[in-house]
Amino acid sequence: MLYNIMYRMMFDAKFESQDDPLFIEATNFNSERSRLAQSFDYNYGDFIPLLRPFLRGYLNNCKDLQSRRLAFFNNYYVEKRRKIIGENGEKHKICCAIDHIIDAQIKGEISEENVLYIVENINVAAIETTLWSMEWAIAELVNHPTVQQKIRDEISTVLKGKSVTESNLHELPYLQATVNETLRLHTPIPLLVPHMNLDEAKLGDYTIPKETKVVVNAWWLANNPAWWKNPNKFQPERFLEEDGGTEAAVAGGKVDFRYLPFGMGRRSCPGIILALPILGLVIAKLVSNFEMQAPPGEGKVDTSEKGGQFSLHIAKHSTVVFKPVAA
């Protein structure tokens, strides 16, 4: 489902089924990339440069995977859209993200190489992290049936039989709080993406030299018991009852700096505009139609965490029972 949402947006294409050869190839590429990214093989080279020569085998594997992934996107999707754009000429109407990207290249704003790297980055950042968050949300909802019922009641009371859509998500604060709580308790990228300050900077009493690799522990911000009540507890109500916001010029309004799953400022993750609506819609559709339960004989779903270099995802995948909700 998630792959089809993203590929429709990116390429105006979709997979016919889970047996679709292109779907299998796309997911295999992402699994292999994720395995390499979660590996600790190269971490020590960042801190002990003398050991970097010993990482050549690992780095060669990364380069090989990247070249195969780029060829996959180019051969099956990018070139297909180029051909359509060329055949339509001036009559072509932009209908997906890659059309905008190719148009920017035609205008000389980016290079042909940039096109493929943008496609690859979106594929990684938009699909995997959202998928991990969706797994966490379902697991927590299974373990908290009262939260499921509160979402169901809110949808029924507020929308009065209307379907949940992206345009009315803002009318469902408890649903939004559930999404936020999922991202707080299970921050998919705990240390965010590494940044670098181009100039020397001051942060409190600390001086950060220019060109320092800066890593923000967003997980600790979101789970620090000094700032959150019962931080280990899944409790969506906290986002409706607690106010940790601060006026921030960088965001043009009030920001809760305890909660930064997408970062902050100009270098924040642009995927926020996709991830939040997708998570909200999926949760709403599932809860509206099904009561999600743990497998028979199991009281709860195991929510043990598995971490890697950059990510935090569920360690053990469980079977979930979907019981239709009575009309």
SERO-4910 file (N, C-alpha, C, O; in steps of 0.05 Angstrom, whole numbers):
BEGIN
 pado doro    nc1    nc2    nc3   cac1   cac2   cac3    cc1    cc2    cc3    oc1    oc2    oc3
  Met    A     16    -24      0      0      0      0     17     25      0     13     43    -16
  Leu    A     36     26     19     53     50     21     70     54     -4     74     76    -13
  Tyr    A     81     32    -15     96     34    -39     79     45    -62     88     62    -78
  Asn    A     54     36    -64     37     46    -85     30     75    -82     29     90   -101
  Ile    A     26     84    -57     21    112    -52     44    129    -62     40    149    -76
  Met    A     68    121    -54     92    137    -62     98    135    -91    106    155   -103
  Tyr    A     95    112   -103    102    109   -132     81    123   -149     88    132   -171
  Arg    A     56    124   -140     36    140   -155     43    169   -154     41    183   -174
  Met    A     52    178   -131     59    207   -128     85    213   -144     87    234   -156
  Met    A    104    195   -143    130    200   -155    129    196   -186    138    213   -201
  Phe    A    118    173   -194    120    165   -222     94    161   -237     94    154   -261
  Asp    A     71    166   -224     45    159   -235     44    130   -243     34    123   -265
  Ala    A     55    113   -226     56     84   -231     48     69   -206     48     80   -184
  Lys    A     41     44   -209     34     28   -186     42     -1   -191     46    -10   -214
  Phe    A     43    -17   -170     49    -45   -171     23    -61   -172      4    -54   -158
  Glu    A     22    -81   -188     -3    -96   -191     -9   -114   -166    -32   -118   -159
  Ser    A     12   -124   -154      9   -141   -130     36   -144   -117     56   -133   -126
  Gln    A     36   -159    -95     61   -164    -81     79   -183    -97    103   -185    -91
  Asp    A     68   -196   -117     84   -214   -135     94   -199   -159    108   -211   -176
  Asp    A     88   -174   -162     97   -158   -184    128   -158   -184    140   -150   -163
  Pro    A    142   -166   -205    171   -168   -205    184   -141   -198    205   -141   -185
  Leu    A    172   -119   -207    184    -93   -200    181    -86   -170    199    -74   -158
  Phe    A    159    -95   -158    155    -91   -130    175   -107   -114    187    -97    -95
  Ile    A    179   -132   -122    198   -149   -109    226   -137   -110    241   -137    -91
  Glu    A    233   -127   -134    260   -115   -138    263    -90   -121    284    -85   -109
  Ala    A    242    -73   -121    243    -48   -105    246    -54    -76    263    -41    -62
  Thr    A    231    -73    -65    232    -79    -36    259    -92    -29    270    -88     -8
  Asn    A    269   -109    -48    295   -122    -42    318   -101    -41    335   -102    -24
  Phe    A    316    -81    -59    336    -60    -59    335    -44    -32    355    -39    -20
  Asn    A    310    -38    -23    307    -23      2    316    -39     26    328    -28     44
  Ser    A    311    -65     25    319    -83     48    350    -84     49    362    -83     70
  Glu    A    362    -86     25    391    -88     25    404    -62     33    424    -61     48
  Arg    A    393    -39     24    403    -13     32    399     -9     62    417      1     76
  Ser    A    376    -18     73    371    -15    101    390    -31    118    400    -22    139
  Arg    A    396    -56    108    415    -73    123    443    -60    124    456    -60    145
  Leu    A    452    -49    102    478    -36    101    478    -10    119    497     -5    133
  Ala    A    456      5    118    454     30    133    453     25    163    463     41    179
  Gln    A    441      2    171    439     -4    200    464    -17    211    467    -21    235
  Ser    A    482    -24    193    507    -38    201    525    -19    217    526      5    211
  Phe    A    539    -30    236    559    -14    251    587    -17    239    607     -7    251
  Asp    A    588    -29    216    614    -35    204    630     -9    199    655     -9    202
  Tyr    A    617     12    191    632     36    183    633     57    204    647     77    201
  Asn    A    618     54    226    617     75    246    644     82    257    651    105    261
  Tyr    A    660     61    263    686     67    276    704     83    258    722     98    268
  Gly    A    701     82    231    717     97    213    712    127    216    729    143    210
  Asp    A    688    135    225    681    163    229    697    175    253    703    198    253
  Phe    A    703    157    272    716    167    296    746    160    298    761    174    311
  Ile    A    753    140    282    782    132    282    790    131    252    790    109    240
  Pro    A    797    154    240    803    155    211    824    135    202    824    126    179
  Leu    A    843    128    220    864    109    212    853     82    204    866     66    190
  Leu    A    828     76    214    816     50    208    800     49    182    790     28    174
  Arg    A    797     72    169    780     74    145    789     55    123    772     44    108
  Pro    A    815     52    119    824     34     97    812      6    100    809     -8     80
  Phe    A    806     -3    124    795    -30    128    766    -32    121    754    -54    122
  Leu    A    754     -9    113    725     -9    106    721    -11     76    698     -8     67
  Arg    A    741    -16     61    739    -15     31    718    -35     21    702    -29      3
  Gly    A    718    -59     33    698    -79     24    670    -70     29    653    -73     12
  Tyr    A    665    -59     53    638    -49     59    630    -26     41    608    -26     30
  Leu    A    649     -7     36    642     16     19    638      7    -10    622     19    -24
  Asn    A    653    -13    -19    649    -23    -46    621    -35    -49    608    -33    -70
  Asn    A    612    -49    -28    584    -60    -28    564    -38    -30    544    -41    -44
  Cys    A    569    -16    -15    550      7    -16    549     19    -44    528     25    -54
  Lys    A    572     22    -56    573     35    -83    560     17   -104    546     26   -122
  Asp    A    564     -9   -101    552    -28   -120    521    -27   -117    507    -27   -137
  Leu    A    511    -27    -92    482    -26    -88    471      0    -99    450      1   -112
  Gln    A    485     22    -94    475     48   -104    473     49   -134    454     59   -145
  Ser    A    494     38   -148    493     39   -177    470     22   -188    457     29   -208
  Arg    A    464     -1   -175    442    -18   -184    415     -5   -178    397     -7   -194
  Arg    A    413      9   -155    388     23   -149    383     46   -168    360     49   -178
  Leu    A    403     61   -174    400     83   -193    392     74   -220    375     86   -234
  Ala    A    404     51   -229    397     40   -255    368     31   -255    354     34   -275
  Phe    A    359     19   -233    331     10   -231    312     33   -234    294     31   -251
  Phe    A    316     55   -219    298     78   -221    299     90   -249    279     98   -261
  Asn    A    323     92   -260    327    105   -286    313     88   -308    299     99   -325
  Asn    A    319     63   -309    310     46   -331    280     41   -331    267     40   -352
  Tyr    A    268     38   -307    240     31   -306    221     55   -301    197     52   -307
  Tyr    A    231     77   -291    213     99   -284    221    126   -296    204    139   -310
  Val    A    245    135   -292    253    161   -301    253    163   -331    241    182   -342
  Glu    A    265    144   -345    266    145   -374    238    142   -386    232    154   -407
  Lys    A    221    127   -373    193    125   -383    179    151   -382    165    158   -401
  Arg    A    183    167   -361    170    193   -359    183    213   -379    169    230   -390
  Arg    A    209    210   -383    222    227   -402    210    223   -430    205    242   -445
  Lys    A    205    198   -437    194    191   -463    166    203   -466    159    214   -487
  Ile    A    150    201   -445    122    212   -446    123    242   -449    108    253   -465
  Ile    A    141    255   -434    144    284   -435    153    292   -463    143    312   -474
  Gly    A    172    277   -475    181    284   -501    160    280   -523    158    296   -541
  Glu    A    144    259   -520    123    254   -540    101    275   -539     90    282   -559
  Asn    A     94    284   -515     73    304   -511     82    332   -518     66    349   -526
  Gly    A    108    337   -516    118    364   -522    106    385   -504    103    381   -480
  Glu    A     99    408   -516     89    430   -501     61    425   -489     52    439   -471
  Lys    A     48    404   -499     21    397   -490     22    381   -464      1    375   -452
  His    A     46    372   -456     48    355   -432     39    369   -407     46    392   -402
  Lys    A     22    356   -391     13    366   -366     27    351   -343     26    326   -342
  Ile    A     41    365   -326     55    353   -303     35    339   -285     16    351   -276
  Cys    A     40    313   -280     20    298   -264     33    282   -241     19    269   -226
  Cys    A     59    284   -238     72    270   -216     99    284   -209    107    301   -224
  Ala    A    111    276   -187    134    290   -177    158    289   -196    172    309   -200
  Ile    A    162    266   -209    185    264   -227    182    283   -251    203    291   -262
  Asp    A    158    289   -259    154    309   -281    165    336   -273    178    350   -289
  His    A    160    344   -248    171    369   -238    201    369   -237    215    388   -244
  Ile    A    212    346   -228    241    343   -226    255    344   -253    275    357   -257
  Ile    A    243    329   -273    254    329   -300    251    357   -312    269    366   -327
  Asp    A    229    371   -307    225    398   -317    247    417   -306    256    434   -321
  Ala    A    254    413   -281    276    429   -269    302    424   -283    318    442   -287
  Gln    A    306    399   -291    331    392   -305    331    405   -333    351    415   -342
  Ile    A    308    403   -347    306    415   -374    312    445   -373    323    456   -392
  Lys    A    303    458   -351    308    487   -348    336    493   -339    344    517   -337
  Gly    A    352    472   -334    380    477   -326    384    482   -296    406    490   -288
  Glu    A    363    478   -280    365    483   -252    380    461   -237    392    466   -216
  Ile    A    378    436   -247    393    414   -235    404    397   -258    397    400   -281
  Ser    A    422    378   -251    434    361   -271    419    335   -274    402    329   -257
  Glu    A    426    319   -294    414    293   -298    420    275   -275    404    259   -266
  Glu    A    445    277   -264    453    261   -241    436    269   -217    429    252   -201
  Asn    A    430    295   -213    414    304   -191    387    291   -191    376    285   -170
  Val    A    375    288   -215    349    276   -218    348    249   -204    330    243   -189
  Leu    A    367    232   -210    368    205   -199    372    205   -169    360    189   -155
  Tyr    A    390    222   -160    395    223   -131    371    233   -115    366    224    -93
  Ile    A    356    252   -127    332    262   -114    312    239   -112    299    235    -91
  Val    A    308    224   -133    290    202   -134    298    181   -113    281    171    -98
  Glu    A    324    175   -112    333    155    -92    328    164    -64    320    148    -47
  Asn    A    334    189    -58    331    199    -31    302    199    -22    296    191      1
  Ile    A    284    207    -40    255    207    -33    246    178    -28    231    173    -10
  Asn    A    256    159    -45    248    132    -42    255    121    -15    240    106     -2
  Val    A    279    128     -5    289    118     21    275    132     44    263    120     61
  Ala    A    276    159     43    266    175     65    236    173     69    226    173     92
  Ala    A    221    172     47    192    173     49    180    146     55    159    144     69
  Ile    A    191    125     45    179     98     48    187     84     74    169     77     90
  Glu    A    212     81     79    221     64    101    213     76    128    203     61    145
  Thr    A    218    101    132    213    113    158    183    113    164    174    108    187
  Thr    A    167    119    143    137    119    147    128     91    153    109     87    169
  Leu    A    139     71    139    132     43    144    138     35    172    122     21    185
  Trp    A    162     42    182    169     35    210    149     48    229    140     35    249
  Ser    A    142     73    225    123     87    243     96     74    242     82     73    262
  Met    A     88     65    218     62     52    216     62     26    232     42     19    245
  Glu    A     84     11    231     86    -14    247     84     -8    277     70    -22    292
  Trp    A     98     13    286     96     21    314     68     29    322     58     21    343
  Ala    A     55     45    305     28     54    311      8     30    314     -7     29    333
  Ile    A     10     11    296     -8    -12    297     -2    -28    322    -21    -37    336
  Ala    A     23    -32    328     31    -48    352     20    -34    378      9    -48    395
  Glu    A     24     -8    380     14      6    404    -16      6    405    -27      4    427
  Leu    A    -30      8    383    -59      8    383    -70    -19    391    -90    -21    405
  Val    A    -56    -40    382    -64    -67    391    -62    -70    421    -79    -82    434
  Asn    A    -41    -59    432    -36    -61    461    -52    -41    477    -53    -42    502
  His    A    -66    -22    464    -82     -2    478   -109      1    464   -114     20    450
  Pro    A   -127    -19    468   -153    -19    456   -170      6    463   -187     14    448
  Thr    A   -165     18    487   -180     41    494   -174     65    476   -191     82    470
  Val    A   -149     66    467   -141     87    448   -155     83    421   -164    102    409
  Gln    A   -156     58    413   -171     52    388   -200     62    390   -210     75    372
  Gln    A   -213     56    413   -241     64    416   -244     94    417   -263    105    406
  Lys    A   -225    108    429   -227    138    430   -225    150    402   -239    169    396
  Ile    A   -207    139    386   -205    148    358   -230    143    343   -240    160    328
  Arg    A   -241    119    347   -266    111    334   -289    130    342   -305    139    325
  Asp    A   -291    135    368   -312    153    378   -308    182    367   -328    195    359
  Glu    A   -284    191    366   -278    218    355   -287    220    326   -300    240    318
  Ile    A   -280    201    310   -287    201    281   -317    201    278   -328    216    262
  Ser    A   -330    184    294   -360    182    292   -373    208    301   -392    217    288
  Thr    A   -364    220    323   -376    244    334   -371    269    316   -389    285    311
  Val    A   -346    271    307   -339    295    292   -348    294    263   -360    314    253
  Leu    A   -343    272    250   -349    270    221   -377    261    215   -387    264    192
  Lys    A   -391    249    234   -419    241    232   -424    225    206   -441    231    190
  Gly    A   -408    204    202   -412    186    179   -395    192    155   -393    176    136
  Lys    A   -383    216    154   -367    223    131   -340    208    133   -331    200    154
  Ser    A   -327    203    110   -302    190    109   -279    208    119   -281    233    116
  Val    A   -259    196    130   -235    212    138   -219    217    113   -212    199     98
  Thr    A   -212    242    108   -196    250     86   -174    268     95   -174    277    118
  Glu    A   -155    274     78   -133    291     86   -143    319     94   -132    332    111
  Ser    A   -165    328     81   -175    355     85   -189    358    112   -192    380    122
  Asn    A   -198    336    125   -211    338    151   -195    326    174   -206    324    196
  Leu    A   -170    318    169   -154    307    191   -151    327    213   -149    319    237
  His    A   -150    353    207   -146    374    228   -169    375    247   -167    387    268
  Glu    A   -192    363    240   -215    363    257   -214    341    278   -232    338    295
  Leu    A   -193    324    276   -191    301    293   -166    302    311   -146    289    305
  Pro    A   -167    319    332   -143    323    348   -133    298    363   -109    295    366
  Tyr    A   -151    281    371   -141    257    386   -126    238    366   -107    226    374
  Leu    A   -136    236    342   -122    220    321    -94    232    316    -75    217    315
  Gln    A    -93    258    314    -67    271    310    -48    267    334    -24    263    331
  Ala    A    -60    268    358    -44    263    382    -33    235    382    -11    230    392
  Thr    A    -48    216    372    -39    188    371    -15    185    352      4    171    358
  Val    A    -17    199    329      6    199    311     31    211    324     53    200    322
  Asn    A     27    234    337     49    247    351     61    230    373     86    229    376
  Glu    A     44    217    388     54    200    410     70    176    399     90    168    411
  Thr    A     61    165    376     76    144    364    104    153    356    124    139    361
  Leu    A    106    176    344    132    187    335    149    196    359    173    196    357
  Arg    A    136    203    381    151    211    405    164    187    418    188    186    423
  Leu    A    147    167    424    156    143    438    175    126    421    194    113    432
  His    A    171    126    395    186    109    377    197    127    354    190    123    331
  Thr    A    214    145    361    226    163    340    240    146    319    260    133    326
  Pro    A    231    147    294    243    128    274    272    134    268    288    115    263
  Ile    A    281    159    269    309    167    266    317    181    291    316    205    293
  Pro    A    326    165    312    331    176    338    351    199    339    348    218    355
  Leu    A    372    198    322    392    219    322    389    238    298    407    253    291
  Leu    A    366    237    286    360    253    262    382    248    241    396    228    242
  Val    A    384    265    222    405    263    201    428    281    209    424    304    217
  Pro    A    453    271    207    476    288    215    477    314    199    471    315    175
  His    A    483    336    213    485    362    201    514    373    205    529    361    220
  Met    A    520    395    191    546    407    195    543    437    195    530    449    177
  Asn    A    555    451    215    554    480    216    577    491    200    600    484    205
  Leu    A    571    508    180    592    519    163    610    539    177    633    542    170
  Asp    A    599    552    198    614    572    213    614    565    242    597    550    252
  Glu    A    633    576    257    634    572    286    608    583    298    598    604    290
  Ala    A    598    568    318    573    577    330    574    574    360    590    558    371
  Lys    A    557    589    374    554    587    403    527    575    410    506    582    399
  Leu    A    527    555    428    503    543    437    505    541    468    518    524    479
  Gly    A    491    560    481    493    562    510    521    569    517    532    589    508
  Asp    A    534    553    534    561    558    542    582    544    525    606    544    531
  Tyr    A    572    531    503    590    515    487    597    529    460    580    543    449
  Thr    A    622    526    452    630    536    425    633    512    407    647    493    412
  Ile    A    619    513    384    620    491    365    637    500    341    629    518    326
  Pro    A    661    489    338    679    497    316    665    494    288    647    477    285
  Lys    A    674    509    269    663    507    242    667    479    231    687    466    237
  Glu    A    649    471    214    650    445    200    650    422    220    663    401    215
  Thr    A    635    425    242    632    403    261    608    386    253    587    396    245
  Lys    A    611    359    254    588    342    249    570    343    274    578    335    296
  Val    A    546    352    270    527    356    293    505    335    292    491    332    272
  Val    A    502    321    314    482    300    316    463    307    339    472    312    361
  Val    A    437    308    334    417    315    354    403    290    364    392    275    348
  Asn    A    404    286    390    391    262    401    361    269    406    352    275    428
  Ala    A    346    266    384    317    272    385    302    253    403    282    260    415
  Trp    A    312    228    404    299    208    421    300    216    450    280    214    464
  Trp    A    323    226    460    325    234    488    308    259    493    297    261    515
  Leu    A    307    277    474    289    300    478    260    291    482    246    303    498
  Ala    A    252    270    468    225    261    469    219    241    492    196    234    496
  Asn    A    240    232    505    237    212    526    250    219    552    253    202    570
  Asn    A    258    244    555    271    253    580    250    255    602    232    272    600
  Pro    A    253    240    624    233    241    646    231    268    659    212    274    674
  Ala    A    252    285    656    251    311    668    232    330    653    223    350    663
  Trp    A    225    323    628    208    340    612    181    327    605    163    341    597
  Trp    A    179    301    609    154    287    602    144    271    626    160    259    640
  Lys    A    118    271    631    107    254    652    104    225    641     92    221    619
  Asn    A    115    206    656    113    178    648    121    174    618    105    165    602
  Pro    A    146    182    611    154    181    583    153    154    569    151    152    545
  Asn    A    155    132    586    155    105    574    127     95    569    123     73    558
  Lys    A    107    111    576     79    103    572     67    114    546     72    138    540
  Phe    A     53     98    531     40    107    507     14    121    515     -5    108    523
  Gln    A     14    147    513     -8    163    523    -13    188    505     -2    209    510
  Pro    A    -30    184    484    -35    206    465    -46    231    479    -42    254    469
  Glu    A    -60    228    501    -72    251    515    -51    272    522    -59    296    526
  Arg    A    -26    265    525     -6    284    534     -4    307    514      2    330    521
  Phe    A     -9    301    488     -6    322    468    -31    341    468    -31    362    454
  Leu    A    -51    334    483    -75    351    486    -75    366    513    -88    386    516
  Glu    A    -60    355    532    -61    366    559    -35    381    567    -37    400    582
  Glu    A    -12    373    556     13    386    563     20    407    542     16    403    518
  Asp    A     31    429    551     39    451    533     69    456    538     77    469    557
  Gly    A     86    445    519    114    450    522    125    468    500    149    468    495
  Gly    A    107    483    488    114    499    465    129    525    472    125    536    494
  Thr    A    146    534    454    161    558    457    160    574    431    162    562    409
  Glu    A    157    600    432    157    616    408    184    614    395    205    618    408
  Ala    A    185    608    369    210    605    355    209    618    328    192    612    311
  Ala    A    227    637    323    227    652    298    233    633    275    223    637    252
  Val    A    249    612    280    257    594    259    233    579    247    234    569    225
  Ala    A    212    576    263    188    561    254    164    580    250    143    571    240
  Gly    A    168    605    256    146    624    251    122    619    270    100    624    262
  Gly    A    127    610    294    106    605    313    115    589    337    139    589    343
  Lys    A     96    575    349    103    560    374    113    532    367    102    518    350
  Val    A    135    524    380    147    499    374    153    485    401    162    497    420
  Asp    A    148    458    402    155    442    425    182    430    419    184    409    405
  Phe    A    204    441    430    230    432    424    237    405    438    258    394    434
  Arg    A    218    395    454    221    368    465    215    347    444    222    323    447
  Tyr    A    201    355    423    190    336    404    198    345    376    185    363    364
  Leu    A    219    332    365    229    340    339    235    316    321    257    312    312
  Pro    A    215    299    316    220    275    299    228    282    271    240    265    257
  Phe    A    222    306    261    229    314    234    250    335    234    256    347    213
  Gly    A    263    341    257    282    362    258    268    389    260    245    391    266
  Met    A    283    410    254    272    437    256    288    456    237    311    452    232
  Gly    A    274    476    227    287    497    211    289    490    182    275    472    172
  Arg    A    307    503    168    310    500    139    320    472    131    315    463    109
  Arg    A    334    459    150    344    432    143    327    410    156    336    387    159
  Ser    A    302    416    163    284    396    174    275    377    151    278    384    127
  Cys    A    264    355    158    256    335    138    231    344    123    210    348    136
  Pro    A    233    347     97    209    356     81    187    334     80    165    340     72
  Gly    A    195    310     88    176    288     87    153    290    107    134    274    107
  Ile    A    155    310    125    133    314    145    106    319    131     86    310    142
  Ile    A    106    332    108     81    338     94     68    313     82     45    313     75
  Leu    A     84    291     80     74    266     70     68    247     93     47    234     94
  Ala    A     87    245    112     86    224    133     62    228    151     47    209    156
  Leu    A     57    253    161     36    257    180      8    251    168     -8    238    181
  Pro    A      2    261    144    -25    254    132    -28    224    126    -49    213    131
  Ile    A     -6    212    116     -8    183    110    -13    167    136    -30    150    136
  Leu    A      2    173    157     -1    158    182    -29    163    193    -42    144    202
  Gly    A    -38    188    193    -65    194    203    -87    180    187   -105    169    200
  Leu    A    -85    180    161   -106    167    144   -106    137    148   -127    124    150
  Val    A    -82    125    149    -81     95    152    -92     87    179   -108     68    180
  Ile    A    -84    101    200    -94     94    227   -124     97    228   -138     80    238
  Ala    A   -134    119    217   -163    125    217   -178    103    202   -199     94    212
  Lys    A   -169     95    178   -183     75    162   -183     48    176   -203     34    177
  Leu    A   -160     41    188   -158     15    202   -177     15    226   -192     -4    230
  Val    A   -175     35    243   -191     36    268   -221     38    262   -237     26    276
  Ser    A   -228     52    241   -256     55    234   -269     29    225   -293     25    230
  Asn    A   -253     12    213   -264    -12    201   -257    -38    217   -271    -58    214
  Phe    A   -236    -36    234   -228    -60    248   -221    -55    277   -213    -33    284
  Glu    A   -225    -76    293   -214    -76    320   -189    -92    319   -190   -116    314
  Met    A   -166    -80    323   -141    -94    321   -134   -107    347   -134    -94    368
  Gln    A   -128   -133    346   -123   -149    370    -97   -165    368    -88   -170    345
  Ala    A    -86   -173    391    -63   -191    391    -73   -219    383    -96   -225    386
  Pro    A    -55   -236    373    -63   -263    366    -75   -278    390    -67   -272    413
  Pro    A    -92   -297    385   -104   -312    407    -83   -324    425    -63   -336    416
  Gly    A    -87   -322    451    -68   -332    470    -45   -313    477    -30   -319    496
  Glu    A    -44   -291    463    -23   -271    469    -37   -245    478    -54   -235    465
  Gly    A    -29   -236    502    -42   -212    513    -34   -187    498    -51   -169    493
  Lys    A     -9   -185    490      0   -160    477     21   -167    455     32   -189    454
  Val    A     25   -147    438     45   -149    417     72   -141    429     73   -122    445
  Asp    A     93   -155    422    120   -148    432    129   -122    418    131   -121    394
  Thr    A    135   -102    434    144    -76    423    174    -71    430    182    -48    433
  Ser    A    189    -92    432    218    -89    435    230    -75    411    221    -78    389
  Glu    A    250    -59    417    262    -42    396    287    -55    385    302    -69    399
  Lys    A    293    -49    359    317    -57    346    330    -32    334    318    -19    317
  Gly    A    353    -25    343    367     -1    333    389     -7    314    399    -30    313
  Gly    A    398     13    299    420     10    281    435     37    281    434     52    300
  Gln    A    449     42    259    464     67    257    446     91    260    451    110    275
  Phe    A    423     91    245    406    114    244    378    109    253    364    128    260
  Ser    A    368     84    252    340     79    255    333     65    281    350     54    295
  Leu    A    307     66    287    296     51    310    270     39    301    250     53    297
  His    A    270     13    297    246      0    288    239    -25    305    255    -33    322
  Ile    A    216    -36    300    206    -58    317    223    -83    313    229    -90    290
  Ala    A    231    -96    334    250   -118    332    236   -144    322    248   -159    307
  Lys    A    211   -148    331    198   -173    324    171   -167    311    154   -154    323
  His    A    167   -176    287    141   -172    273    122   -193    283    128   -217    285
  Ser    A     98   -184    290     77   -202    301     53   -203    282     48   -185    266
  Thr    A     38   -225    284     13   -227    270     -8   -212    286    -10   -215    310
  Val    A    -24   -196    272    -45   -180    285    -72   -190    274    -76   -194    251
  Val    A    -92   -192    293   -119   -200    285   -135   -175    279   -136   -157    296
  Phe    A   -148   -174    256   -165   -152    248   -194   -162    249   -203   -177    231
  Lys    A   -209   -153    269   -236   -161    273   -255   -139    263   -254   -117    274
  Pro    A   -271   -144    242   -288   -122    232   -306   -110    253   -317   -124    270
  Val    A   -308    -84    252   -325    -69    271   -354    -71    262   -359    -67    238
  Ala    A   -371    -77    280   -400    -79    273   -410    -52    263   -404    -31    274
  Ala    A   -425    -53    241   -436    -28    229   -456    -15    248   -468      6    242
***
